[in-house]
Amino acid sequence: MSAVDPRMNEIVAADASREVISDQFNFIEGPIWHPKEQHLTFSDIPENKLYRYQDGGDISVYRDPSNMANGNTYDQSGRIISCLHGTSQVVRDDGNSVVTIASHFEGKELNSPNDVVVAKDGSIYFTDPTYGRMGQHGIERELQLDFRGVYRISPNGDLALLASDFNQPNGLTLDLNESRLYVADTSNRHVRVFQLDQGTLSGGEIFCESPAPDGLKIDSLGNLYAGGPGGVHVYHHDGGTHLGVIETPAFCANFAWGGGDYQTLFMTASTTLFKIRVLVPGLPLF
């Protein structure tokens, strides 16, 4: 752990030890913790698989092929929502079948849905950059849309474009009372914050500068965490002051809290899945 503000020591102990769970992957992303079944599901985008890790146990393949799934989350019913780079879709998995819930906007294919979050009212918010059409973590193909946006799928399934003034929108997360939506714009190296009111966005000012921010989440105090170069970067909820970095030796695309007390932070850093104990818990997804 690297602290640039003394408040970082209240989030992660200075002597906390990072543990390797496995380093046998290609490029992993989208970790999500199941609060009842106590397991972690995550994507390996180039390998075209979803894996599942039972804490302290084995890692198994959950979905193969995954259509190059990237970001994942759970809805309020415990169904997995995934963003697919290979098919430019957002899908819902109830454990028995996988159903497409978004694929086109105004008759054109989405770029490559990247990350996703579900609000308590059932609204689904996702980002749509072009990374999944570049070939490295997707399938190289022509774009149909001329912008990169943030969308909402309403509880009744309607798709709406909320904002499109991004270079490459990536990770996103809601604040504690779901009145604000944070969105990472990776290539612009910052995180923006929007006011969220009945499914519409306003504002969009820069909340914090961050080196190539990827996955975003908040802890139980409302502090903002951003995956990126060198690990998980932590920003204070009041004003976005950079507190420090929970370090990884490679680029950390994403992370998730888990364990019975939500004080185990799982980090997907390139080929390796890590975990580390923290002092401030995260939040359950449902």
C-alpha positions, 0 to 999 in steps of 0.5 A, a space after each residue: 500500500 502506498 499512502 499519499 494522505 494519512 487518511 489512507 492508513 484508515 482504509 488499508 493497514 500499512 503492513 497489509 499483505 497482498 496474496 496471489 490466488 492464481 496467476 494463470 490467466 490472460 487478462 481478467 476483469 469484472 469481478 463480482 462477489 455473491 453475498 449468499 453463496 460466497 464466491 467470486 465470478 470474473 471474466 478472462 476477456 481474451 480467453 472468452 471465459 467466465 471463472 468462479 472462485 470459491 474463497 479458499 477453494 478452487 477456481 472453475 469455469 462458469 461460462 465458456 464461451 462468454 462472448 468475451 465478457 468484460 464487466 459484470 454485476 448482479 441485479 437485485 434478484 441475484 442474476 448476473 448482468 454482463 457486458 460482452 465485447 465479442 457481440 456488443 451486447 448486455 446480457 442477463 444470466 439467471 443461472 439457466 439461460 442468458 438473455 440479451 437486454 441491449 444490443 442496438 441503439 436507434 437501429 445500430 449496433 452498440 460499440 462494445 459494452 464495457 462495465 455495468 451497475 444496477 440501481 436499487 430500482 432495477 435500472 441498469 447503467 452501462 458504458 459503451 467505449 470501442 475497446 471491444 472492436 479493437 481486436 486485443 480484448 474483442 473482435 476487430 470490426 467497423 463501428 456503427 455509432 459515431 459516439 461513445 456513450 453511457 446508457 440506461 436500461 429502465 426496469 421495463 427494458 427501454 434503452 436510453 442514451 444518457 450522455 455521449 461526450 466521452 472519449 472512452 467511457 469505462 468504469 462506472 459506479 453509483 454513490 451511496 444514495 444513488 443520487 450521483 453517477 461516477 464515470 471513468 473516461 480512461 484515455 482522458 485520465 479522469 473520473 467525472 461525476 453526474 447528478 442522477 435524477 429519475 434516470 437522467 443525468 446532469 452535470 458531468 464535471 471532473 471529480 478527480 484526475 486519475 492515471 488511466 482509470 478503469 473499473 470504479 467502485 465505492 466503499 461503505 463510506 462513499 470513498 471512490 476507488 479506481 483500478 488503473 496503473 499500479 493498482 487501485 487508486 483511492 479518492 476521498 468522497 468529499 472532493 476527490 482528494 487522492 489518498 493512495 494506492 493499493 498496489 499491484 505489480 501489473 495494471 489493475 483493471 478491476 476489483 471487488 470486495 468480498 468475504 463474510 465481512 466485505 473486508 477482503 478486496 479481490 483485484 484483477 490485475 492482468 494475468 493475476 487474481 489477488 486478494 488483500 485485507 482492508 479496514 473499510 468494508 465494501 458494499 454488497 451488490 444485492 
